C-alpha cells in the first residue's frame, strides 16, 4: 500500500495491533490470544451475542469520567470561593442508564428537546437538576418543563421570555432562567461546530442582553439565574473560555446594579483525543484555567465570584464508547497522485454513516484496529467505509491495519461514545444498532437495537411484520 495517500498526521506504526492508550477506554486490552477485551468481555463474544454493528460502552470508564468532572470542578470552585454546577450534556449520548449514571455521580443533566427531557424525567433525574436548552423550544415543551419543575430554562431569544413567563404564571411558579449570550467568541474548529458567532441561530447578542435581562426582571414569574455561553465543540485549550468569561463577566457586573446574578454558565465543548496524535487538555487543567480567569476577572471588576456552571458531555461519553463492525469486503483502488499511481485499500463494514455520521458531516477522523485477532502482517493503509449508497459513507478516513485484514474480521473503532448513537439514522432502511454496557465481565443491553420490523413499523402502507 502506498503511503502517499496517508493523512499528514498519520505515521506508519511499527505495530498495527497496538492500542494507543490515549484513545481507548480505560479497560480496553488485548487478551492472551490477541482479542480486544473491554470491561472484561471479549469483543468477539459481544459480536457473537449481539451482532454488529454494536455500540459498546465501557461503564467503569464512563462513571469514572463523570466522577472526575464532578470532582475537578468542585475542587476548583472551592479554591476560588464558590461552588460549581456540572451538567452532563445529554445531546452527546442520553439513555435511561446514562441518565442514572450521571445522576449517581452528582451531575445535573442538560437537555434540549422534549424527548431528551422525557428521558431524564423517566430516569428519575431530579427536575431541579435539569437544564433545558434549545433555540426553538415549542410551547408544549416549555409548558412541560415548567410543570415538571425544571431547574433552569435557557432563554435563546427575546420571544421566549414571554412564553416561559406565561407558562410559569399558568402553573403558579417562579421559573429559573438563564440567558444564552452570543459572546462573539468561537473555537478554532469546524465551521458547523462554531456556535458563538454573531451570524448564527443561537443566543442573544451581548448588546441586547441587558434589555433581555430587564424584561426577565420585570416579570413576576421569572427568576434570573445568570448568563450562559457556548463557544463551540471539540475544544483543546482554555483560551476561548477565558475570553468568553471576560466578555460575559463585564455584562454580568453591569447587571448587578439591578439585582442578583448568582450564576455564570460557560457551557462545554471540551475536546477529546480521537487520534493518537491529539492532545486534548486534561479536564483538571480546563477546570483550573476556567476557575483562574473567573476569579481574576471578578477581582478586577470588584464583584463576588458567582456559581460557575459547565456542561461537559463529550469528555465523559466519547472515550467510553467503542463501535464494533464486521468486515464484508476489501478492495484495492488505484488513485492518481501527481504523475504516479498509489493504491488505497477500501475495507467495507456492515455499518457506516447511519451509526456514525461525523466523518461525513464534519470529516471527523477516527482510528481503527482489528478486534478479533492480532497479526504479524505488514501494516497497510486502509480506508474503512460503510455499506450505504453514498460515496461519502466513510467510517475511518485513514489508518493502518495489518495487511492481511480480510472479510469476517471484527473491527473496533474507539471514541464513539458521543454523537454517534445520538445522531444515528435509518438511512437506507437500516436499523440502529443496540448499545451494550460492559463492566466486570458482564454485558448489559442499555438500548435495544432495531429490527427490520421496527424500521418498517411506522410505514402506514405496509401490512405489518414481515415473515
C-alpha positions as CSV (number, residue, x, y, z in Angstrom):
1,X,0.0,0.0,0.0
2,X,1.3,3.4,-0.9
3,X,1.8,5.9,2.0
4,X,1.3,8.9,-0.3
5,X,-2.4,8.7,0.4
6,X,-2.0,8.8,4.2
7,X,-3.2,11.9,6.1
8,X,-0.3,14.2,7.0
9,X,-0.7,13.4,10.7
10,X,-0.7,9.6,10.3
11,X,2.6,7.9,11.0
12,X,3.1,4.3,9.8
13,X,3.1,2.2,13.0
14,X,5.6,-0.4,14.0
15,X,2.8,-2.5,15.3
16,X,-0.7,-2.2,13.7
17,X,-2.2,-4.2,16.6
18,X,-1.2,-1.7,19.3
19,X,-4.0,0.1,21.3
20,X,-2.9,3.7,21.9
21,X,-3.9,4.4,25.5
22,X,-4.9,8.0,24.8
23,X,-7.8,6.9,22.5
24,X,-9.1,3.6,24.0
25,X,-11.3,3.4,27.1
26,X,-9.6,2.6,30.4
27,X,-10.4,-1.1,30.5
28,X,-9.6,-1.9,26.8
29,X,-6.8,-4.5,26.5
30,X,-5.9,-7.5,24.3
31,X,-6.1,-10.9,25.9
32,X,-3.6,-13.7,25.6
33,X,-5.0,-14.7,22.2
34,X,-4.9,-11.2,20.8
35,X,-8.6,-10.4,21.1
36,X,-9.8,-7.0,22.2
37,X,-11.4,-7.1,25.6
38,X,-13.5,-4.2,27.1
39,X,-14.9,-4.2,30.5
40,X,-13.8,-7.8,31.0
41,X,-15.7,-9.0,27.9
42,X,-14.1,-10.0,24.6
43,X,-15.3,-8.0,21.6
44,X,-15.6,-11.3,19.7
45,X,-18.0,-12.6,22.3
46,X,-20.0,-9.4,22.2
47,X,-20.3,-9.6,18.4
48,X,-21.4,-13.2,18.6
49,X,-24.1,-12.5,21.1
50,X,-25.4,-9.1,19.9
51,X,-24.3,-8.9,16.3
52,X,-22.6,-6.0,14.6
53,X,-22.6,-3.1,14.2
54,X,-22.6,-2.7,18.0
55,X,-22.0,0.2,20.3
56,X,-20.1,-0.8,23.4
57,X,-19.9,1.5,26.4
58,X,-17.2,0.9,29.0
59,X,-19.3,1.6,32.0
60,X,-16.5,1.9,34.5
61,X,-14.7,4.3,32.2
62,X,-17.9,6.4,31.8
63,X,-18.6,6.5,35.5
64,X,-15.0,7.4,36.3
65,X,-15.1,10.3,33.9
66,X,-18.4,11.6,35.3
67,X,-17.0,11.4,38.8
68,X,-13.8,13.2,37.7
69,X,-15.8,16.0,36.1
70,X,-17.7,16.5,39.4
71,X,-14.5,16.4,41.5
72,X,-12.3,18.7,39.5
73,X,-14.9,21.4,39.1
74,X,-15.9,21.2,42.7
75,X,-12.3,21.4,43.8
76,X,-11.5,24.4,41.6
77,X,-14.7,26.2,42.5
78,X,-13.9,25.7,46.2
79,X,-10.5,27.1,45.6
80,X,-11.9,30.4,44.3
81,X,-14.6,30.7,47.0
82,X,-17.6,29.4,45.2
83,X,-19.4,26.3,44.1
84,X,-19.9,24.5,40.7
85,X,-22.8,23.1,38.8
86,X,-21.8,20.4,36.4
87,X,-24.4,19.5,33.7
88,X,-23.9,16.4,31.6
89,X,-24.7,17.4,28.0
90,X,-27.4,14.9,27.1
91,X,-27.1,15.5,23.3
92,X,-23.7,13.6,23.4
93,X,-25.5,10.4,24.4
94,X,-28.5,10.0,26.6
95,X,-30.4,6.9,27.7
96,X,-32.0,5.7,30.8
97,X,-28.9,4.1,32.1
98,X,-26.7,7.0,31.3
99,X,-29.0,9.5,33.0
100,X,-28.9,7.3,36.1
101,X,-25.1,7.0,35.9
102,X,-24.5,10.8,35.8
103,X,-27.1,11.5,38.5
104,X,-25.4,9.0,40.7
105,X,-22.1,10.8,40.1
106,X,-23.7,14.0,41.3
107,X,-24.1,15.7,37.9
108,X,-27.1,17.6,36.6
109,X,-28.4,16.9,33.1
110,X,-28.7,19.3,30.2
111,X,-31.4,18.6,27.6
112,X,-32.5,20.4,24.5
113,X,-35.7,18.7,23.3
114,X,-38.9,17.3,24.8
115,X,-37.6,13.8,24.0
116,X,-34.4,14.3,26.0
117,X,-36.4,15.9,28.8
118,X,-38.6,12.8,28.9
119,X,-35.6,10.5,29.2
120,X,-34.2,12.5,32.1
121,X,-37.5,12.6,33.9
122,X,-38.4,9.0,33.4
123,X,-34.9,8.0,34.5
124,X,-35.6,9.6,37.9
125,X,-33.4,12.7,37.5
126,X,-34.5,15.3,40.0
127,X,-36.2,18.0,37.9
128,X,-34.4,20.8,39.8
129,X,-31.1,19.3,38.4
130,X,-32.2,19.6,34.7
131,X,-31.3,22.4,32.4
132,X,-33.4,22.9,29.2
133,X,-31.7,24.4,26.2
134,X,-32.8,24.9,22.6
135,X,-33.3,27.7,20.1
136,X,-36.9,26.8,19.2
137,X,-38.5,25.2,22.2
138,X,-42.1,24.6,21.5
139,X,-44.9,25.9,23.7
140,X,-45.7,22.4,24.7
141,X,-42.0,21.7,25.6
142,X,-41.8,24.9,27.7
143,X,-45.1,24.1,29.4
144,X,-43.9,20.5,30.2
145,X,-40.5,21.8,31.5
146,X,-42.2,24.4,33.8
147,X,-44.8,21.9,35.0
148,X,-42.1,19.3,35.8
149,X,-40.1,21.8,37.9
150,X,-37.0,22.0,35.7
151,X,-34.3,24.0,37.5
152,X,-33.2,26.2,34.6
153,X,-34.5,27.0,31.2
154,X,-32.0,28.7,28.9
155,X,-33.6,31.7,27.0
156,X,-32.3,31.7,23.5
157,X,-34.4,34.6,22.0
158,X,-36.4,37.5,23.2
159,X,-39.8,35.9,22.4
160,X,-39.0,33.0,24.8
161,X,-39.1,35.4,27.7
162,X,-42.8,35.9,27.3
163,X,-43.5,32.3,26.5
164,X,-41.7,31.0,29.6
165,X,-43.2,33.7,31.8
166,X,-46.7,32.8,30.7
167,X,-46.2,29.1,31.3
168,X,-44.8,29.9,34.8
169,X,-47.9,32.1,35.6
170,X,-50.2,29.3,34.4
171,X,-48.5,26.8,36.8
172,X,-48.2,29.3,39.7
173,X,-44.4,29.0,39.9
174,X,-41.4,31.3,39.6
175,X,-39.2,29.7,36.9
176,X,-35.4,30.0,37.0
177,X,-33.9,31.1,33.6
178,X,-30.5,31.7,32.1
179,X,-29.9,34.0,29.1
180,X,-27.8,32.4,26.3
181,X,-25.4,35.1,25.2
182,X,-23.7,35.1,21.8
183,X,-20.3,36.3,23.0
184,X,-18.7,36.6,19.6
185,X,-16.0,34.1,20.8
186,X,-15.7,30.9,18.8
187,X,-13.4,27.9,19.0
188,X,-11.0,27.1,16.2
189,X,-13.0,24.2,14.9
190,X,-15.1,23.1,12.0
191,X,-17.4,25.8,10.6
192,X,-20.6,24.0,11.6
193,X,-19.3,23.4,15.2
194,X,-18.7,27.1,15.9
195,X,-21.8,28.1,17.9
196,X,-21.0,31.6,19.4
197,X,-20.6,33.7,16.3
198,X,-22.9,36.7,15.6
199,X,-24.3,35.3,12.4
200,X,-25.8,32.1,13.7
201,X,-29.0,30.7,15.2
202,X,-28.1,30.6,18.8
203,X,-28.3,33.2,21.6
204,X,-28.8,36.9,22.2
205,X,-26.1,39.4,21.4
206,X,-24.0,41.0,24.2
207,X,-25.5,44.4,23.2
208,X,-29.1,43.1,23.6
209,X,-28.5,41.1,26.8
210,X,-29.3,44.0,29.3
211,X,-32.7,44.6,27.7
212,X,-33.5,40.9,27.8
213,X,-32.5,40.7,31.5
214,X,-34.6,43.8,32.2
215,X,-37.6,42.1,30.7
216,X,-37.0,39.0,32.8
217,X,-36.7,41.1,36.0
218,X,-40.0,42.9,35.1
219,X,-41.8,39.6,35.1
220,X,-43.0,38.3,38.4
221,X,-42.9,34.7,37.3
222,X,-39.2,34.5,36.2
223,X,-36.0,34.4,38.2
224,X,-32.7,35.3,36.6
225,X,-30.0,32.7,37.3
226,X,-27.4,34.2,35.1
227,X,-25.8,34.3,31.7
228,X,-24.9,31.3,29.5
229,X,-22.3,30.9,26.8
230,X,-21.3,28.1,24.4
231,X,-18.3,28.8,22.2
232,X,-18.1,25.6,20.2
233,X,-17.2,21.9,20.3
234,X,-14.0,19.7,20.5
235,X,-12.0,22.5,22.1
236,X,-8.5,21.6,23.2
237,X,-7.4,24.7,25.2
238,X,-8.7,27.3,27.6
239,X,-8.2,30.5,25.6
240,X,-11.7,30.6,24.2
241,X,-13.2,30.0,27.6
242,X,-11.0,32.7,29.1
243,X,-12.1,35.3,26.5
244,X,-15.8,34.3,26.8
245,X,-15.6,34.6,30.6
246,X,-14.1,38.0,30.3
247,X,-16.8,39.3,28.0
248,X,-19.7,37.7,29.9
249,X,-18.4,38.9,33.3
250,X,-18.3,42.5,32.0
251,X,-22.0,42.3,31.3
252,X,-22.6,40.2,34.5
253,X,-21.0,43.0,36.6
254,X,-23.2,45.7,34.9
255,X,-26.3,43.7,35.7
256,X,-25.6,43.5,39.4
257,X,-26.8,47.1,39.9
258,X,-30.3,45.9,39.0
259,X,-30.4,42.7,41.1
260,X,-28.8,39.4,41.9
261,X,-27.0,37.4,39.2
262,X,-26.0,34.2,41.1
263,X,-24.5,32.1,38.3
264,X,-22.3,32.1,35.2
265,X,-22.6,29.2,32.8
266,X,-19.6,28.8,30.4
267,X,-21.0,25.8,28.6
268,X,-18.9,22.9,27.4
269,X,-17.3,21.7,24.2
270,X,-14.3,20.3,25.9
271,X,-12.3,18.2,23.4
272,X,-11.2,14.5,23.5
273,X,-8.5,12.5,21.8
274,X,-9.9,10.8,18.7
275,X,-6.4,10.1,17.4
276,X,-3.1,9.1,19.0
277,X,-1.7,12.5,17.9
278,X,-4.4,14.5,19.5
279,X,-3.5,16.4,22.7
280,X,-6.8,17.3,24.4
281,X,-6.3,19.3,27.7
282,X,-6.9,17.2,30.8
283,X,-10.2,18.1,32.4
284,X,-8.5,19.2,35.6
285,X,-6.4,21.7,33.6
286,X,-9.6,23.1,31.9
287,X,-11.3,23.4,35.3
288,X,-8.3,25.2,36.7
289,X,-8.0,27.6,33.8
290,X,-11.6,28.5,33.9
291,X,-11.6,29.0,37.7
292,X,-8.5,31.2,37.4
293,X,-10.0,33.6,34.8
294,X,-13.3,33.8,36.6
295,X,-11.6,34.6,39.9
296,X,-9.2,37.1,38.3
297,X,-12.0,38.9,36.4
298,X,-14.3,39.1,39.4
299,X,-11.4,40.6,41.4
300,X,-10.7,43.1,38.7
301,X,-14.4,44.1,38.5
302,X,-14.8,44.1,42.2
303,X,-17.7,41.7,42.2
304,X,-18.5,38.4,44.1
305,X,-17.5,35.2,42.4
306,X,-20.7,33.6,41.0
307,X,-21.6,29.9,41.0
308,X,-19.8,28.5,37.9
309,X,-21.7,26.1,35.7
310,X,-20.3,23.9,32.9
311,X,-21.6,21.3,30.6
312,X,-19.1,18.5,29.8
313,X,-20.7,15.8,27.7
314,X,-18.3,14.5,25.0
315,X,-15.4,14.2,27.5
316,X,-17.5,11.8,29.6
317,X,-19.3,9.8,26.9
318,X,-16.9,9.9,24.0
319,X,-13.8,8.0,25.2
320,X,-16.0,5.4,26.9
321,X,-17.5,4.2,23.7
322,X,-16.3,1.7,21.0
323,X,-18.1,0.6,17.9
324,X,-17.7,-3.0,16.6
325,X,-18.1,-3.8,12.9
326,X,-17.6,-6.9,10.8
327,X,-15.6,-6.7,7.5
328,X,-17.6,-7.6,4.5
329,X,-15.3,-6.9,1.6
330,X,-11.9,-5.5,0.9
331,X,-10.8,-3.8,-2.4
332,X,-7.6,-2.1,-3.6
333,X,-8.3,1.0,-5.7
334,X,-5.6,2.8,-7.8
335,X,-5.5,6.5,-7.2
336,X,-3.7,9.1,-9.4
337,X,-1.3,11.1,-7.3
338,X,0.7,13.7,-9.3
339,X,2.5,11.7,-12.0
340,X,2.2,8.4,-10.3
341,X,-0.4,5.9,-9.1
342,X,-1.0,5.0,-5.5
343,X,-3.2,2.3,-4.1
344,X,-5.8,2.7,-1.4
345,X,-7.3,-0.3,0.3
346,X,-11.0,0.0,1.0
347,X,-12.3,-2.1,3.8
348,X,-16.1,-2.2,3.8
349,X,-18.0,-2.9,7.0
350,X,-21.6,-3.7,8.0
351,X,-22.4,-0.2,9.4
352,X,-21.5,3.3,8.3
353,X,-22.9,6.7,8.2
354,X,-26.2,5.5,9.8
355,X,-24.4,4.7,13.0
356,X,-21.6,7.4,12.8
357,X,-22.4,10.4,10.6
358,X,-19.5,12.5,11.9
359,X,-16.9,11.6,9.2
360,X,-19.4,12.5,6.5
361,X,-20.7,15.6,8.4
362,X,-17.5,17.1,9.7
363,X,-14.8,15.0,8.0
364,X,-14.1,13.8,11.5
365,X,-11.1,11.4,12.0
366,X,-11.2,8.1,13.8
367,X,-8.8,5.2,14.3
368,X,-9.4,1.5,13.9
369,X,-8.0,-1.9,15.0
370,X,-8.8,-5.5,14.3
371,X,-10.6,-6.7,17.4
372,X,-10.8,-10.5,16.8
373,X,-7.1,-11.2,16.5
374,X,-3.6,-9.8,16.1
375,X,-1.4,-10.3,13.1
376,X,2.3,-10.0,12.2
377,X,1.5,-8.9,8.6
378,X,3.0,-5.6,7.5
379,X,0.8,-2.6,8.2
380,X,-1.4,-1.4,5.2
381,X,-3.0,1.9,4.8
382,X,-6.8,1.5,4.7
383,X,-10.0,3.5,4.5
384,X,-12.9,1.9,6.4
385,X,-16.2,2.6,4.6
386,X,-19.8,1.7,5.3
387,X,-22.5,-0.2,3.3
388,X,-24.6,2.9,2.4
389,X,-25.3,4.2,-1.1
390,X,-23.1,7.2,-0.7
391,X,-19.5,7.8,-1.7
392,X,-19.1,9.9,1.5
393,X,-20.1,6.9,3.6
394,X,-16.7,6.7,5.5
395,X,-16.1,5.4,9.0
396,X,-12.3,5.9,9.2
397,X,-10.7,8.2,6.6
398,X,-7.3,6.7,7.0
399,X,-5.4,4.3,9.4
400,X,-3.1,1.3,9.3
401,X,-4.3,-2.2,9.8
402,X,-2.4,-5.5,9.3
403,X,-2.1,-6.1,5.6
404,X,-4.0,-9.4,5.9
405,X,-7.2,-7.8,7.0
406,X,-9.9,-9.9,5.4
407,X,-13.7,-10.5,5.2
408,X,-15.0,-11.7,8.5
409,X,-12.5,-9.8,10.7
410,X,-14.0,-7.9,13.6
411,X,-13.0,-4.2,13.6
412,X,-13.2,-1.8,16.6
413,X,-13.4,2.0,16.3
414,X,-12.7,3.8,19.6
415,X,-14.1,7.1,21.0
416,X,-17.5,6.6,19.5
417,X,-19.5,7.2,22.7
418,X,-20.6,10.7,21.9
419,X,-22.5,12.0,18.9
420,X,-22.7,8.6,17.2
421,X,-25.8,6.8,18.6
422,X,-27.4,10.2,19.2
423,X,-27.0,11.2,15.5
424,X,-27.8,7.7,14.2
425,X,-30.4,7.3,11.5
426,X,-32.4,4.7,9.5
427,X,-30.8,5.7,6.2
428,X,-31.3,3.0,3.6
429,X,-33.8,1.4,6.0
430,X,-31.0,0.2,8.2
431,X,-31.9,-0.5,11.9
432,X,-30.0,1.4,14.5
433,X,-27.6,-0.8,16.4
434,X,-28.0,-1.8,20.1
435,X,-25.9,-0.2,22.8
436,X,-24.3,-2.6,25.3
437,X,-22.7,-1.6,28.6
438,X,-19.8,-3.8,29.8
439,X,-18.4,-3.9,33.3
440,X,-16.6,-6.5,35.3
441,X,-17.1,-9.2,32.7
442,X,-20.9,-8.6,32.4
443,X,-22.6,-7.2,29.3
444,X,-25.9,-5.4,29.6
445,X,-28.1,-4.1,26.8
446,X,-29.0,-0.5,27.7
447,X,-30.6,0.4,24.3
448,X,-32.2,-2.3,22.3
449,X,-31.2,-2.5,18.6
450,X,-33.9,-2.0,15.9
451,X,-35.1,-5.0,13.9
452,X,-36.3,-4.8,10.3
453,X,-39.8,-4.9,11.7
454,X,-39.1,-2.0,14.0
455,X,-37.8,0.0,11.0
456,X,-40.9,-0.8,8.9
457,X,-43.5,-0.5,11.7
458,X,-44.2,3.2,11.1
459,X,-44.9,2.8,7.3
460,X,-48.7,3.2,7.1
461,X,-48.9,1.4,3.8
462,X,-47.2,-1.8,4.9
463,X,-49.4,-4.6,6.3
464,X,-47.4,-5.4,9.4
465,X,-44.5,-7.6,10.5
466,X,-42.6,-9.4,7.7
467,X,-42.4,-13.1,7.7
